[in-house]
Amino acid sequence: MTYVECLEIVAPWYNLVLVGIVIALFIKFFMKPSKKIYLKPWIMLFIAICVYIIEEGMTAFGFSAINDIYRILHPLFEMIMISLFIYMLLLQRDYLRELK
């Protein structure tokens, strides 16, 4: 096996481990009792990360080689994540405008 082939197999698993750490940090962040934090954009980011976990899980478990439906789901997941990021930024912009 070449280095590139090994990296192709291992990279999705490393991504899942790193995202697991991010999820743990999000849970710790959401458990804080502070009322001064505007959480809605952070919740949108959390949902986008959960969609990324689903997409990366499908890649790591090899569903792309098994199902042709993955070719349809992959762009759909990407579109959902980008839409959530844009919505998150718009929410934050509106919140900052209200503070002025």
C-alpha positions as CSV (number, residue, x, y, z in Angstrom):
1,M,0.0,0.0,0.0
2,T,1.2,3.5,-0.8
3,Y,1.3,6.4,1.6
4,V,-1.7,8.0,-0.2
5,E,-3.8,4.9,0.0
6,C,-3.1,4.6,3.7
7,L,-3.9,8.2,4.3
8,E,-7.2,7.8,2.4
9,I,-8.2,5.0,4.7
10,V,-7.1,6.6,8.0
11,A,-8.1,10.3,7.4
12,P,-11.9,9.9,7.9
13,W,-11.2,8.1,11.2
14,Y,-9.0,10.9,12.4
15,N,-11.6,13.4,11.4
16,L,-14.2,11.6,13.4
17,V,-12.0,11.6,16.5
18,L,-11.3,15.3,16.2
19,V,-15.0,16.1,15.7
20,G,-15.7,13.9,18.8
21,I,-13.5,16.3,20.8
22,V,-15.3,19.3,19.3
23,I,-18.7,17.7,20.3
24,A,-17.5,17.2,23.8
25,L,-16.4,20.9,24.0
26,F,-19.8,22.0,22.6
27,I,-21.6,20.0,25.3
28,K,-19.5,21.6,27.9
29,F,-20.2,25.0,26.4
30,F,-24.0,24.4,26.3
31,M,-24.0,23.3,30.0
32,K,-22.7,26.7,31.1
33,P,-25.5,28.6,33.0
34,S,-24.5,32.0,31.5
35,K,-27.5,34.0,30.3
36,K,-25.4,36.6,28.5
37,I,-24.4,34.3,25.6
38,Y,-26.5,34.4,22.5
39,L,-26.7,30.6,21.7
40,K,-28.8,30.4,18.6
41,P,-25.8,30.8,16.1
42,W,-23.8,28.2,18.2
43,I,-26.7,25.8,18.0
44,M,-26.7,26.2,14.2
45,L,-23.0,25.5,14.1
46,F,-23.5,22.4,16.3
47,I,-26.2,21.1,13.9
48,A,-23.8,21.6,11.0
49,I,-21.1,19.7,12.8
50,C,-23.6,16.9,13.5
51,V,-24.4,16.7,9.7
52,Y,-20.6,16.6,9.1
53,I,-20.4,13.6,11.5
54,I,-23.0,11.8,9.5
55,E,-21.2,12.5,6.2
56,E,-17.8,11.6,7.6
57,G,-19.2,8.5,9.2
58,M,-20.6,7.3,5.9
59,T,-17.1,7.9,4.4
60,A,-15.3,6.1,7.2
61,F,-17.6,3.1,7.2
62,G,-17.2,2.7,3.4
63,F,-20.8,3.4,2.4
64,S,-19.4,5.3,-0.7
65,A,-18.2,2.0,-2.1
66,I,-21.4,0.1,-1.3
67,N,-24.2,2.5,-2.2
68,D,-24.6,4.7,-5.2
69,I,-27.0,6.9,-3.2
70,Y,-23.9,8.3,-1.4
71,R,-23.2,10.3,-4.6
72,I,-26.5,12.1,-4.1
73,L,-26.2,12.5,-0.3
74,H,-22.7,13.9,-0.3
75,P,-23.6,17.2,-2.1
76,L,-26.8,17.3,-0.1
77,F,-24.9,17.2,3.2
78,E,-22.5,19.9,1.9
79,M,-25.4,22.1,0.9
80,I,-27.0,21.7,4.3
81,M,-23.8,22.6,6.1
82,I,-23.1,25.6,4.0
83,S,-26.7,26.8,4.4
84,L,-26.5,26.4,8.2
85,F,-23.2,28.4,8.3
86,I,-24.8,31.2,6.3
87,Y,-27.9,31.2,8.5
88,M,-25.6,31.3,11.5
89,L,-23.8,34.4,10.2
90,L,-27.1,36.1,9.4
91,L,-28.4,35.4,12.9
92,Q,-25.3,36.9,14.5
93,R,-25.4,39.9,12.2
94,D,-29.0,40.6,13.2
95,Y,-28.2,40.1,16.8
96,L,-25.3,42.6,16.6
97,R,-27.5,45.1,14.8
98,E,-30.1,44.9,17.7
99,L,-27.3,45.7,20.2
100,K,-26.4,49.0,18.6
